[in-house]
Amino acid sequence: MDKVKTLEIRCTDCGTWFASPIFFGDMGSFDTSTMIGNTVQCPNCNKMVSCNKENMRVRSENGGFSGIDTV
């Protein structure tokens, strides 16, 4: 299985990227997860940010994933 190297969250308020407190060992686990109701505090602006796939980017050994709110 394709191992996850980094998992980052983009603050929807200030746009800062930061390491996610949620960890997945492989892309299969990430792909099948449901990310609803999780929040984390942005280290830059201190706002509470949703941890969902739309504002996450994952880098894995053979590729990765970028959510629709990461651009």
C-alpha positions as CSV (number, residue, x, y, z in Angstrom):
1,M,0.0,0.0,0.0
2,D,1.2,3.6,-0.8
3,K,2.5,5.1,2.4
4,V,1.6,8.7,3.5
5,K,4.6,11.0,3.9
6,T,2.9,14.3,4.8
7,L,-0.7,15.4,5.6
8,E,-1.3,19.1,5.7
9,I,-4.3,21.4,6.3
10,R,-4.9,24.7,4.7
11,C,-6.5,27.3,6.9
12,T,-9.7,28.5,5.2
13,D,-9.3,32.0,6.9
14,C,-5.6,33.0,6.4
15,G,-4.5,30.3,3.8
16,T,-1.6,29.0,5.9
17,W,-0.6,25.4,5.4
18,F,0.2,23.4,8.6
19,A,0.8,19.8,9.6
20,S,-2.4,17.8,10.4
21,P,-2.9,16.4,13.9
22,I,-4.7,13.5,12.1
23,F,-2.5,10.8,10.7
24,F,-3.0,8.0,8.2
25,G,-0.4,5.3,7.6
26,D,-1.4,4.7,3.9
27,M,-3.5,6.2,1.1
28,G,-6.0,3.3,1.4
29,S,-6.9,4.4,5.0
30,F,-7.1,8.0,3.9
31,D,-9.3,7.2,0.9
32,T,-11.8,5.3,2.9
33,S,-12.0,7.7,5.9
34,T,-14.8,10.0,6.6
35,M,-13.6,13.4,7.9
36,I,-16.6,15.0,9.5
37,G,-16.7,17.2,12.6
38,N,-12.9,17.4,13.2
39,T,-11.5,20.8,13.9
40,V,-8.0,22.1,14.7
41,Q,-6.6,25.6,15.6
42,C,-4.5,27.3,12.9
43,P,-1.0,28.1,14.3
44,N,-0.9,31.3,12.3
45,C,-4.3,33.1,13.0
46,N,-5.6,30.9,15.8
47,K,-9.0,30.4,14.1
48,M,-10.6,27.0,14.4
49,V,-10.4,25.2,11.0
50,S,-12.3,22.1,9.8
51,C,-10.1,19.1,9.1
52,N,-11.8,17.7,6.0
53,K,-10.6,16.4,2.7
54,E,-11.6,19.6,0.9
55,N,-8.8,21.6,2.7
56,M,-6.2,18.9,3.0
57,R,-3.2,17.8,0.8
58,V,-1.5,14.5,1.2
59,R,1.9,13.5,-0.2
60,S,2.5,9.8,-0.5
61,E,5.3,7.6,-1.9
62,N,3.7,7.5,-5.3
63,G,1.6,10.6,-5.6
64,G,-1.0,12.2,-3.3
65,F,-4.2,14.1,-3.0
66,S,-5.3,17.7,-3.0
67,G,-8.8,18.8,-1.9
68,I,-10.9,21.3,-3.8
69,D,-10.3,24.1,-1.3
70,T,-6.5,23.9,-1.6
71,V,-5.9,26.1,-4.6
